[in-house]
Amino acid sequence: MINPASKDIRIRPGTVEDIETIHAAILRLGAHIGAPEEITSTADDLRTYGFGENPAFSTLIAEVGGEFAGLCLHFPIFSTWMGRPGVYVQDLYVEDRFRGRRIGERLLRRAARECREDGGVYLRLSVDTDNETAKAFYERLGIAWSSYEQVQKIAGDAFFAFADAPDDEEPR
């Protein structure tokens, strides 16, 4: 008997032809977590940085019966402490109507499997602090909260000022 949770689910690498779909999914993810204003990327940004000469990320697309169902946007990382590569999942999104069919799990496992094939030994991701459903989902999969780290960030004008500051300035 075919498991109805996995019937007709296909996971495949994203292509440049998927750009509009990928960007739309990221916009829906921003809306889903209540932060649509945080999404400032464009489809052209994704095309340039994900499908150009030196791609900064890869994507996996989940389809059910040929229809878009989910997205995993990820990229390689490296741990100096472990001395091994890993994968960072930047965005994981599953369309509401396809939730509960283990699509998110399958996308994550595929990203982890591809990482392992390249010698990787770990997966990292960040979770929106208010997204209790996502936290519980990751915990069920064994992807635990790291109690000894927190994400730090600098962006926008503050980033540009930091990056463009002369090297001879006194440290702050």
QUIWOVEN-V6952 format. One record per residue. SS is DSSP state (A for helix, B for strand, O for the rest). PSI is psi in degrees with one decimal (none if undefined). OMEGA is omega as a letter, one per 40 degrees, with the letter a starting at -180 (999 if undefined). Layout:
# QUIWOVEN-V6952
SS_PSI_OMEGA / SS_PSI_OMEGA
This chain:
# QUIWOVEN-V6952
O_137.6_i / O_132.5_i / O_119.5_a / O_-22.5_i / O_-24.7_a / O_-1.9_a / O_128.5_i / O_14.9_i / B_127.8_i / B_132.3_i / B_128.0_a / B_158.8_i / B_142.9_i / O_151.9_i / O_170.2_i / A_-26.6_i / A_-15.8_a / A_1.5_a / A_-50.6_a / A_-39.8_i / A_-43.8_i / A_-47.6_a / A_-41.5_i / A_-39.0_i / A_-40.4_i / A_-39.7_i / A_-41.6_i / A_-35.9_i / A_-46.0_i / A_-43.3_i / A_-40.0_a / A_-38.8_a / O_5.3_i / O_24.1_a / O_51.7_a / A_-28.0_a / A_-16.3_i / A_-20.5_a / O_106.8_i / O_-2.4_i / O_158.2_i / O_166.2_i / A_-36.8_i / A_-36.9_i / A_-46.4_a / A_-40.0_i / A_-48.5_a / A_-48.7_a / A_-13.1_i / A_-20.0_a / O_18.6_i / O_-156.8_a / O_-40.4_i / O_81.5_a / O_135.3_i / O_-12.6_a / O_167.0_i / B_161.0_i / B_149.8_i / B_135.8_a / B_132.1_i / B_135.1_i / B_144.3_i / B_116.0_a / O_33.0_i / O_-2.4_a / B_138.3_i / B_130.4_i / B_-26.5_a / B_168.9_a / B_139.6_i / B_114.8_i / B_124.0_a / B_167.2_i / B_157.5_a / B_146.5_i / B_174.3_a / B_136.4_i / B_117.4_i / O_-27.0_i / O_-39.7_i / O_-20.1_a / O_27.4_a / B_155.4_i / B_164.6_i / B_-168.5_i / B_138.5_i / B_123.5_i / B_110.5_a / B_-43.9_a / B_130.8_i / B_123.8_a / B_134.4_i / B_131.0_i / O_140.2_a / A_-46.3_a / A_-12.9_i / A_3.3_i / O_153.4_a / O_6.6_a / O_13.4_i / O_23.4_i / A_-44.0_i / A_-43.5_i / A_-43.9_a / A_-39.1_i / A_-45.5_i / A_-43.0_i / A_-37.9_i / A_-44.2_i / A_-42.0_i / A_-41.7_i / A_-45.4_i / A_-38.8_i / A_-45.7_a / A_-38.9_i / A_-25.7_i / O_14.9_i / O_5.0_a / O_153.7_a / O_3.4_a / O_161.1_i / B_135.4_i / B_152.4_i / B_164.3_i / O_150.9_i / O_136.1_i / O_132.9_a / O_-27.5_a / O_1.0_a / O_78.5_a / A_-34.3_i / A_-45.2_i / A_-41.6_i / A_-45.5_i / A_-40.1_i / A_-50.4_a / A_-40.5_i / A_-41.7_i / A_-31.4_a / O_-3.0_a / O_11.1_i / O_99.9_a / O_156.3_i / O_137.3_i / O_111.1_a / O_-11.0_a / O_7.2_i / O_159.5_i / O_154.3_a / O_132.4_i / O_149.8_a / O_143.3_i / O_134.4_a / O_169.5_i / A_-140.6_a / A_-36.6_i / A_-40.0_i / A_-46.5_a / A_-42.6_i / A_-41.6_i / A_-48.6_a / A_-33.2_a / A_-3.1_a / O_142.8_i / O_147.9_a / O_-21.8_a / O_7.0_i / O_151.1_i / O_140.9_i / O_152.1_i / O_none_999
